[in-house]
Amino acid sequence: MSVRRVMGAETEFGVLATGGPHADATALSTRVVTAYAALVRRRLGASRTTAGWDYHGESPLRDARGFTVPREQADPSQLTDAAPVLTAEEVAAEAIRENGPPDGPTGRPQAVLNTVLPNGARLYVDHSHPEYSSPEVTTPRDAVLYDAAGDRVALDAVREIAADAGTTGRDAVNLYKNNTDNKSVSYGAHENYLVPRSVPFDALAAGLLPFFVSRQVVCGAGRVGLGDRGQRPGFQISQRADFFEREVGLETTIHRPVVNTRDEPHAERSRHRRLHVIIGDANLSHTANLLKFGTTSLVLGLIEAGAVPDLALADPVAALQSISHDPGLTTTVLLRDGRELTGVQLQRHYLEAARAHEHAAGGPDPDTREVLELWAEVLDALETDPLSLADRLDWVAKHALLLGYRERDGLAWEDPRLTLIDLQYADVRPEKGLYHRLVAAGRMRTLFGTEEVERAAGLPPEDTRAWLRGMLVGRFPDDVLTANWDSVSLALPGVGRGARIAMPEPLGLTRADVEPLLSAAPDAEHLVRALAAARPALVHTGSLA
């Protein structure tokens, strides 16, 4: 067992117009994606906008429990593969035209709602939020790095729009890496993990429910207010906990389940399952993010090995919210066997099971050892002195800041100034965001420096198929028409109607696989012909259907 597996992150950013708080959020999100696409185009010297998204092969209504929801019974928010998405894009584009869109390369308005980036990521408008979906990686550290790269993408988009606003007089737009507007709306910070299809989904759900309910104690983002509208005073550990209503289900925006059942592997279906995790908070802390990805990967390994502890909860949804509502960490939740455990104690059981399994297997690899040691260190501190983790965990850092303001100014938890501080923690701008100011002051530990994050925002990871996707976009931006997670389509004048490169295996077409071909190719057509000779089953020419 190891923390190493294919994984990735998806972050929806909160969006506001600085001078127009009631501006249409979908239109603002379109400005964000359009601005960053224009920036990438300039950096690459491309003549047109970078590659769009190919919806071919997406199956958002297929349920891992063995059925497909009829389209007419699905909520419109679930139809991320066709018309409703396009309708949202059309509405956003119209709003952009009405409000004065940024100019395209020909001087005409050119709104961009979906684009693939040179680091292999996807940036797009998801309903009313800009979303960054990271490229596939194989370690928790790389998951943290490429998630942080998405924060850099968001910052660059904000700065690009601010520069435009300075010359046109239009409102600037700002982004927040948080999960709720405190007015009943929540937006996601999702994770994805590749698991073998041979593992029964019921086993995954049973093993993950107590883990997901309790892992907020190490990776919650913290929030002012209780309830989906923050209508009750107080502070809680998780931004998302109060928005979940079910244990298991397919939905992601309504009736949210703790364990999501979407069966959309973006890989060879007979071999792989993609676990789509929607329960997490958006983390800025590198430590919290490393624990989120690392511990989840370890628990998946326990489930795959049949070694996960039996910690079934009597009421997982109620337990999720009870743990979140107690930053003192003393609340216990009832297990089906009659035991009562705190969130930290639940996490401790998973940690000990992971340690025992690694010991039996001959000891952990370095990536796994790092996560196990950090997990133990953080759980020990949570049991003895939680505030000592203010330099490592988001919810503790935020709680410490708010307690300081409360003590200094005599503020009650319902004071709106505390809600503003909560929001300011998540501001992506280094000069404004409280998280970034803590980092600058040396009061928040990081795993990566600014230069490493900037590099990850421009270059793909080397050990997954994201390498080929990102390098094609970065090297041949004018030839790549569309891409998705498992294919790239190119327009090539010398290859009939073009070519589609299939990428069914996430661990295939890595730098080691294709760098020799890429280095020798003067253009995309030569690369495609060389790849077709080396891997004929993966290259389809003459059709872009």
Secondary structure, 3 states (H helix, E strand, C coil): CCCCCCEEEEEECEEEECCECCCCHHHHHHHHHHHHHHHHHHHHCCCCCCCEECCCCCCCCEECCCEECCHHHCCHHHCCCCHHHHHHHHHHHHHHHHHCCCECCCCCECCCCEEECCCCCEEEEECCEEEEECCCECCHHHHHHHHHHHHHHHHHHHHHHHHHHHHHCCCCEEEECCCECCCCCECCEEEEEEEECCCCHHHHHHHHHHHHHHCHHHHCCCEEEECCCCCEEEEECCCCHHHEEEEEECCCCCCEEEEECECCCCCCCCCEEEEEECCCCCCCCHHHHHHHHHHHHHHHHHHHHCCCCCCCECCHHHHHHHHHCCCCCCCEEEECCCCEEEHHHHHHHHHHHHHHHHHHCCCCCHHHHHHHHHHHHHHHHHHHCHHHHCCCCHHHHHHHHHHHHHHHHCCCCCCHHHHHHHHHHCECCCCCCHHHHHHHCCCCCCCCCHHHHHHHHHCCCCCCCHHHHHHHHHHCCCCEEEEECCEEEECCCCCCCCEEEECCCCCCCCHHHHHHHHHHCCCHHHHHHHHHHHCHHHEEECCCC
